[in-house]
Amino acid sequence: AVIETEPTDIPGLFFQDLDGDYYTATYEMAMDLIGRGIKDTKWFKHLTIARDRPSLDTYDGVH
């Protein structure tokens, strides 16, 4: 099942379209914009994420 939710407006935050009209920004739109901005930064492109994972042998004999 897919649960659809209404967009969450952010009071006081507006976007302006190419025609000069303003509309309320939603949380979803703002997060997308912030995410794209971060993805395009130089420091993010060079970011390496490492995770410490136990080897599979660690789980032998565990029930």
N, C-alpha and C positions, 0 to 999 in steps of 0.2 A: 504494500500500500504506500502511496505517496501522499504525504501531508503537505498541502499548500498553505502557506501563511501569507498574510498581507504584508506588503513592504512597510518597514518602520521609518517614518519620517523623522528627520532630525530638525527640531525647531531652531530657527536662526541660521541654518546653513542652506544656501541657495546656489543653484547653477544657472548660468545664463546661456541660452542657445544662440545660434548664429543670427537669428532674427532680432536678438536683443531682449527676448522675453525671459523672465525669471521663473523658475519653478523650484519647489522644495526638494532638497536632496534627501535621498533615503540612505539608511545605514548600509544597505547592500551596494548602492552606487558608490558611496564614499569608500567602503572597504575595497572595492574593485579598483578605484582610482589610486588609493594608497598602495595597494599591492603592485599595480603596474609601475608606479613611481619608484618603489623600492627595487623591483626587479631590474629596472633600467639603470640603477646606480652602479658605479664602478666597484664599490666595496662588496656589493652583493654578488656580482659576477665572479669574484675571487673567493667567495666564502665556501669553505669546505666543512661539511657536517660529518663528524665521526661519532659512532655509537659503540659503546663498549658492550659486546655481546658475549655471553658464555659459550664455550664450544659445545657441540652436541654431546660429547662424552660426559659432560657435567650431568646430563639428564639420565644416563644409564643407571638402572636400578632404582629409579625414583618412581613410585606408584601413586 
